Amino acid sequence: MMSSPCGAEWKLVPRNWTATEPGYFGSLADGRDTLMMAQAYRQVGEKWRAAYEEQRAEFIGVTETLTERLTALERRIGEERKAWRAEAARGRWKSAQG
């Protein structure tokens, strides 16, 4: 948990300075550490974002491939059903002629 608010303002003040108002104050080393932490979080966030985008692109590709395959399968099933119906109609006509 961070003790400083998100919009904390860092100011360089003289050594042995006495605060004129309540707040959180840190040394120059604390400021450097905070900056390094923020940069590290940004780098991790950028890596997560890049990994997300990569996974998203892969998911979209797989989804498109599956959609194409399902569409082709539905078309082939429709053609097969049409052929069965035609064969059944010919069979009924022949048995009626019988």
Secondary structure, DSSP 4 states (H G I P E B T S, - for coil): --SS-TT-------TT---SS-S----HHHHHHHHHHHHHHHHHHHHHHHHHHHHHHHHHHHHHHHHHHHHHHHHHHHHHHHHHHHHHHHHHHHHHH-
